[in-house]
Amino acid sequence: MNKTYIFLLLIIFSCSTTKKVSTEYSSANNISEFNKFIEDFEKNYIYLTEKNELWKCIKGTYSEKVGQITTKFEHILFYENLLNELYDNHIHLNTNTSQSYRLDTPIYVTNNNGKTYLKNVWQTQLKDTIKENVIGAEIVTFNGIDFQEKIKDFTTICQNKNDKKVREWIANKIVAGKRNESRVLELKLQNGKTFKLDIDSLKLREEKFALSPSIIENKSIGLIRVNNTLGNQILVKEFKRVIPQMDSTKALIIDLRNTISGGNTSVAKPIMGIFINEKKPYQLYENHKKEYLGYVKPNKLNYNKPVYILVNRWTGSMGEGIAIGLNTVDGIEVIGTEMSRLAGGMKSINFKNHNYGFQVSFEKIFDINGNPREEFIPKNYVEQTRTDTDEILEYTIERIKTVGKLVTDCTSQ
C-alpha cells in the first residue's frame, strides 16, 4: 500500500514539474518576453537608426520563431543569434552555453577579393612564438570545412553577408569559435607552404600584477604595461607608486595592448590626469537625450615628458577611451593598429522572465572632434608583418630616439 502511494506521488510530482517547465516557456510567455525585449532594446539602442532596415528584418523574422523556445538552453541560443545579427561585439548576453561563440580570440582576420587572411596576432600576450609567420596567410579551412562556406552558413538570417563589415565580423566570429568546439585553421602561408594553426594551442600569459613597469634603453625610457586591469582600482594605486620611479626617464611608454576587458572611468580618469596640466575634455558622448563632454582633471602626480600610448586589436573599450582622450594632448602620441572598435557606452538590461540579461549600447562615444571612437586609427600606424618580434614597441623606441635627436639638434643650433 505504501509503495503504491509513493508511486502515485511520484507520478503527480512528475506531471506537475513537467507542467511548470512547459508553462515557463509557453508560447504566450515567450512572446510576452520577446515584446518586452524589443521595447527595451529600441528604447536604449543608440545605433538603431543606422541599422533600421536590418532591425525590421530581425523583429519580423525572430517574432515568428520565439514561440518555439522550450528550454533555457534554447532561450540563450535564440537571443544570441538575434544579437549576432547586429554584428557588434559590444552587444552580448550576460550568460552563455557550451554552444555560445566566444567573445574574443588571439587572432584577427580580414577579407579581400573573396578570400580571408590572417591580419593580426596578439603577439605580446602569447606565451610562445608561433612556429611559422602566419601574418598574411590565407585561411583555407576551419576544422576541415571550407572557410568561405563557413561564412555562408553562419547562423544569422537577416545580415547581408556580402557587406564588407558584416563579412569581416562573421569571419572573426567563426575563428573565435563556439566554446565546445576545436579551432583548427588550415593556412596557406605567403611563402606558399601549408600550415595548420590550432588556435586552442595558443596559450596566453597570465599576469599576476595590475601593471608591469620597467626602464629600458639605458634607463632613458620608461615602460608601463597595463595588464587588463582598467576596471580595478588597484591600478590607480600602482600608477601612483610607479610614476615617481620614472622621474629620470626622457620619455614614457604606456602599453594598452592588453586591455581586452575594457574598464571604467573611475580607474581611467585618475591615470589620464597624470599626463595633463589642466582640465580638458577627453570624450564626447551622445545619448537619446543630450550630447555632453567627459572631462579629465590634472592629477597632483604629474609626468610632463613625452608619452607614447601603444594600442592594438586587443585595446578595448576604456582602453580605447584613454587612447583617443590623450591623443589630443601635446607631447603624447598614439602608436599601433586599429583597436577593438567596441562601439558606444553600455548598460545591462534583464529579460522579463529570467535572471540574466544583455548588454546594449545606449550612447555613442566620439573623440572631442566628433570622430567615432570605434573608427580611430593611430597616425603612427604600425603594420604587423611577423609574430616573432614586437614591431610596435620597436617602432616606438626608434621614434623616441629620432624625436629626441631632432629636439637635441634644434636646441644646439
C-alpha positions, 0 to 999 in steps of 0.5 A: 500500500505504501509503495503504491502511494509513493508511486502515485506521488511520484507520478503527480510530482512528475506531471506537475514539474513537467507542467511548470517547465512547459508553462515557463516557456509557453508560447504566450510567455515567450512572446510576452518576453520577446515584446518586452525585449524589443521595447527595451532594446529600441528604447536604449539602442543608440545605433538603431537608426543606422541599422533600421532596415536590418532591425525590421528584418530581425523583429519580423523574422525572430517574432515568428520563431520565439514561440518555439523556445522550450528550454533555457538552453534554447532561450540563450541560443535564440537571443544570441543569434538575434544579437549576432545579427547586429554584428557588434561585439559590444552587444552580448548576453550576460550568460552563455552555453557550451554552444555560445561563440566566444567573445574574443580570440588571439587572432584577427582576420580580414577579407579581400577579393573573396578570400580571408587572411590572417591580419593580426596576432596578439603577439605580446600576450602569447606565451610562445612564438608561433612556429611559422609567420602566419601574418598574411596567410590565407585561411583555407579551412576551419576544422576541415570545412571550407572557410568561405562556406563557413561564412555562408552558413553562419547562423544569422538570417537577416545580415547581408553577408556580402557587406564588407563589415558584416563579412569581416565580423562573421569571419572573426566570429567563426575563428573565435569559435563556439566554446565546445568546439576545436579551432583548427585553421588550415593556412596557406602561408605567403611563402606558399607552404601549408600550415595548420594553426590550432588556435586552442594551442595558443596559450596566453600569459597570465599576469599576476600584477595590475601593471608591469613597469620597467626602464629600458634603453639605458634607463632613458625610457620608461615602460608601463604595461597595463595588464587588463586591469582598467576596471580595478582600482588597484591600478590607480594605486600602482600608477601612483607608486610607479610614476615617481620611479620614472622621474629620470626617464626622457620619455614614457611608454604606456602599453594598452595592448592588453586591455581586452576587458575594457574598464571604467572611468573611475580607474581611467580618469585618475591615470589620464590626469597624470599626463595633463596640466589642466582640465580638458575634455577627453570624450564626447558622448551622445545619448537619446537625450543630450550630447555632453563632454567627459572631462579629465582633471590634472592629477597632483602626480604629474609626468610632463615628458613625452608619452607614447600610448601603444594600442592594438586589436586587443585595446578595448573599450576604456582602453580605447577611451584613454587612447583617443582622450590623450591623443589630443594632448601635446607631447603624447602620441598614439602608436599601433593598429586599429583597436577593438572598435567596441562601439558606444557606452553600455548598460545591462538590461534583464529579460522579463522572465529570467535572471540574466540579461544583455548588454546594449549600447545606449550612447555613442562615444566620439573623440572631442572632434566628433570622430567615432571612437570605434573608427580611430586609427593611430597616425603612427600606424604600425603594420604587423608583418611577423609574430616573432618580434614586437614591431610596435614597441620597436617602432616606438623606441626608434621614434623616441630616439629620432624625436629626441635627436631632432629636439637635441639638434634644434636646441644646439643650433 
